[in-house]
Each structure stands twice: as C-alpha cells, then as structure tokens.
C-alpha cells in the first residue's frame, strides 16, 4: 500500500508539472501566506483492521515562487478526528512539512506535500500515547474570488506500531 500511495503522489507531481510548464505568463503559482479550515473522512488502520470517522482541523502555510508556474512552501496543521477503534480513540494530529504547488490555470493549482506528523492515541483505561510518523499527500485548489479558495486533498500518514491513516479532506481558505 505504501508503494501505491508513493507512486500515486509521484504520478500527480509529474502530471502537474507538465501542464504547468506549458502555461502562459498569466498563470502563476500562488505565493504568500495562507490559512484554511478542513473537514473530511479519516480511515484509521491498526494491526490490519480499519475504522472511519470525521476529520476536522485548521492549517496554515507560506509559499515561495520558484518560477512563474511553481512554488515551494511550508505547511503546518492541527486536526482531530472522531474515529474510534474498539477501545482506541484518535486524538489530535499535528503536521509540519513542505509542499510543491503547480499552477495549471489562472484559477487552479495542483500540489504534493510531505512531512512529519504526530498523532495522539488514547487507549481506554491506559491514557494516551503519541505516535510519530510521516505524511504524503496530493491535492487541488480552486480560486472562488479574490484571495479565497476551496480545495480537496488526499493524504496518507504512517506512524509507529503498525498504525496508519488515509484521509480525504475538503478545504476552504484565504491567502494573504
């Protein structure tokens, strides 16, 4: 599964880079600060079993132009989930990473991201435990007027102790 997710992320990056390179000078990758809210579906897997719940959180980042139609940026996020797996509950999930964004039209961008993530797991009767791991993701953003945007994202996170998650998130945000 890890190989499939990695291959999908690399494929999206390659596909995104091709049209971005062919755009005219009016298509520019977004730069500057951004904040967003997110909501979606969280599928937690542990020891071969899976359970789903609602994902919600906030994120922020800053993008730097590396060309007319590409930008590199930093991302941070704090999220939580309603996912419970028998006596195991997911808690907050913190993420920090990097992101590459490619403009594919004047109002649409594709991006790939990756970085460090730390999730809190709570086992009934035993308290909580933090799990360190990595996250890979890919998504799209569409301008809805001014500096506001909406988007969608898939991300895969893998933590210690055979714990992982697949998340599908919808975002709404603004740029500064």
C-alpha positions in Angstrom: 0.0 0.0 0.0 2.9 2.4 0.8 4.3 1.9 -2.7 0.9 2.6 -4.3 0.5 5.8 -2.4 4.1 6.9 -3.1 3.6 6.1 -6.8 0.3 8.0 -7.0 1.9 11.1 -5.4 4.9 11.0 -7.8 2.5 10.5 -10.8 0.4 13.5 -9.8 3.6 15.6 -9.4 4.7 14.6 -12.9 1.3 15.2 -14.5 1.0 18.6 -12.7 4.5 19.7 -13.8 3.8 19.1 -17.5 0.8 21.4 -17.9 2.3 24.0 -15.5 5.4 24.3 -17.6 3.3 24.8 -20.8 1.2 27.7 -19.3 1.5 31.3 -20.5 2.8 34.1 -18.3 -0.7 34.9 -16.9 -0.7 31.6 -15.0 1.3 32.0 -11.8 1.6 29.8 -8.8 0.2 31.3 -5.6 2.7 32.9 -3.2 2.5 34.3 0.3 0.7 33.2 3.5 -2.5 31.1 3.7 -4.9 29.8 6.3 -7.6 27.2 5.8 -10.2 25.1 7.6 -10.6 21.4 6.7 -13.2 18.7 7.1 -13.3 15.2 5.7 -13.2 11.5 6.2 -10.5 9.7 8.3 -9.8 6.0 7.9 -7.6 4.7 10.7 -5.8 1.3 10.3 -4.2 -0.6 13.2 -3.0 -4.2 13.1 -4.8 -4.9 9.8 -8.2 -3.6 10.9 -9.7 -0.3 9.8 -12.3 2.2 11.1 -13.5 5.5 9.8 -14.7 8.9 11.3 -14.9 12.6 10.7 -11.7 14.6 10.3 -11.6 18.4 11.1 -8.9 21.0 11.7 -7.1 24.1 10.6 -3.9 24.6 8.6 -1.5 27.4 7.6 1.4 27.8 5.3 3.6 30.1 3.2 4.5 29.6 -0.4 7.6 31.0 -2.2 7.7 31.3 -6.0 10.4 29.2 -7.7 9.3 30.1 -11.2 6.2 31.6 -12.9 4.1 28.5 -12.5 5.6 26.7 -9.5 6.0 27.4 -5.8 7.6 25.7 -2.8 6.1 26.2 0.6 5.9 25.1 4.2 2.7 23.7 5.9 1.5 23.3 9.4 -1.7 21.7 10.6 -3.6 20.8 13.7 -6.5 18.4 13.3 -8.6 15.9 15.2 -10.9 13.0 14.3 -14.0 11.2 15.7 -12.5 7.9 14.7 -12.7 5.2 17.4 -11.4 1.7 17.0 -12.7 -0.6 19.8 -11.1 0.9 22.9 -8.7 3.0 20.9 -9.6 6.7 20.1 -7.7 9.0 17.9 -6.8 12.4 19.3 -5.1 15.4 17.9 -2.8 15.1 14.9 -0.1 17.7 14.3 1.7 18.0 11.0 4.6 20.1 9.6 6.0 19.7 6.2 6.9 21.0 2.7 4.7 21.5 -0.3 5.2 21.9 -4.1 2.5 23.8 -5.9 2.0 23.9 -9.7 -0.4 26.4 -11.4 -2.4 24.6 -14.1 -4.7 27.6 -15.0 -5.2 31.1 -13.7 -7.7 29.7 -11.1 -6.5 26.1 -10.4 -3.4 24.7 -8.7 -2.2 21.2 -8.0 0.1 20.3 -5.2 2.0 17.5 -3.5 3.2 17.6 0.1 5.1 15.5 2.6 6.4 15.9 6.2 6.4 14.9 9.8 3.2 14.0 11.7 2.5 13.3 15.3 -0.8 11.7 16.4 -2.3 11.2 19.9 -3.9 7.8 20.5 -6.0 7.1 23.6 -6.5 3.6 24.9 -9.4 3.3 27.3 -8.1 2.7 30.8 -4.5 3.4 29.9 -4.3 7.1 28.9 -2.8 8.5 25.8 0.3 7.8 23.7 1.9 9.9 20.9 2.8 8.3 17.6 5.5 9.8 15.3 5.3 9.3 11.6 5.3 10.8 8.1 2.6 12.1 5.8 2.4 12.2 2.0 -0.4 14.0 0.2 -1.7 15.5 -3.0 -4.5 18.0 -3.7 -6.0 20.7 -5.8 -7.1 24.3 -5.0 -9.6 26.4 -7.0 -10.0 30.2 -6.6 -13.5 31.3 -5.7 -12.9 35.0 -5.9 -10.4 37.4 -4.5 -7.9 35.5 -2.4 -10.4 32.9 -1.3 -10.1 29.3 -2.4 -11.6 25.8 -2.0 -9.8 22.5 -2.4 -9.6 18.8 -2.0 -6.8 16.7 -0.7 -5.9 13.0 -0.1 -3.2 12.2 2.4 -1.6 9.1 3.8 0.1 9.0 7.2 2.1 6.2 8.6 3.0 6.0 12.3 4.9 3.8 14.7 3.4 0.5 16.0 1.6 -0.5 12.7 -0.8 2.5 12.9 -1.7 4.4 9.7 -4.5 6.5 8.2 -5.9 7.6 4.9 -7.7 10.9 4.9 -9.8 12.7 2.3 -10.3 16.4 3.1 -12.2 19.4 1.7 -10.6 22.8 2.4 -11.7 26.4 2.4 -9.1 29.1 2.9 -7.7 32.5 2.1 -4.3 33.9 1.0 -2.6 37.0 2.3 
